[in-house]
């Protein structure tokens, strides 16, 4: 089950990552996390960071989360869950504020929303 939105500072997120056995002991995992962080925290470098992992994908099992993005008020704070098997959307939580162009990852059954922009400035925070 996801523990959403315990607010973490970016430094706390990094400390947690370093102490996580999967991250600490798996070089491939480290490379993927670093690639995701660079992609989402350094938007000016995105053209140089394109790969098959940066393209949208479709899942066929489980659930799909829609996190933030643009809506009629210029920035959604909502997180919704789509159940593929039942074809239903369910509200899950709201972020502390609007967040655009961010990264999302799941680690230890927690959904992390990393970096991005709030419409005015670049964010260096993490929500979990």
N, C-alpha and C positions, 0 to 999 in steps of 0.2 A: 504494500500500500504506500502511496506517495505521501511524504510529509512536505506539503507545499508552504512556501512563503515564511519560513523562519528567515529573517533578514540576516544576511552575511556580508561582511566587508569582503572586498576582493582579496585582501591579504589572508583573511580567514579561509576563504575558498581555497587558495593556493596551499595553505598549511594543511587543510583537510585532505587535499589531493595528494600531497607528499606523504601523508601518513596512511593513505589507503593502500592496502597490499596490492590490489590490481594495478594501480598506477605505479607504485614504487617498484614492483617486480616485473612488469611487462613493458619492454621497450616499445613494442608496437602500439600499445595503449598510450604511452607517453607521447609518441609521435602524433597520434590522432588527436589527442587533447590539445597539444601545442598548435597543431594545424588549425583546429577549430577556434582556438583563442586568437591566433593571428588573424584569421579570416574575419572574425566578428569584432575584435577590438582595434583593428587597424584597417578601417574601411578604405582608406586611400590606397592600400596595397592589394585589394581584392582582384583587380585585373591580372595581377601576377600570381595569384593563388588559386586559379581555376583548376578544378579536377572533377572527376566523376562524382566525388563525394559532395560537391557544392551544388549539384543539380537535384531538384525535387524528386522524391521517390514515392511510390505507392505501396502500402503494406496490405497484406491479405489476411492477417490474423491479429487478434488482440484489439487494441484501441489506438486511436490517433488523437493527439492533442493539438488544438489550435490555440496558439499563444500570442496574445497581443496583436500588433499590426495596425493597419489603418482601418478606421471606420468613419462614420459620418461626422464625428467630432475631431478628426485628425489624429487620433491615437487611442487604440483600444487598450484597456487594462485587463480584459477578461481572459480567462483560460477555460476552454471548453473541451469536452471529451466526446469523441465520436466512436460509438460502438459499432464495429464493422458487421458483426453478426446480427444485430438487431436494427441496424440502419437508423440509430437515434443519436441526437446530440444532447449532452447534459452539461450545464454550467458546473465548473469545478471550484474556481477561486478567482480572485482579482489580484493583480500585482499592486504594489504600493503606489505606483504612478505609471503614466504612459511610458512605453518603451518600444522603440522602433529599431530595426537593423541590429538585432541582438542574436546571440547564440543560445542554443538550447541543448542540454545533454541530460542523460539519465545515468546516475551512478548510485549504487547501493539503494535502488528503489526510490531515489529522490530525483525530482525534476529540477534542474538548475537552469536559470535564465541569467545569462552572462553578458555584461557590457551593453552596447547599443547606444542609442540616442534617445533623449526625451523630447526631441523636436527643436531644442535650442542648444543643448550641449551634449558632448560625449559622456557617457556614464562609465564609471569604473567600479560598479557595484554588482553584486550577485544576489539573486533571490532564489530561495529554495522551497 
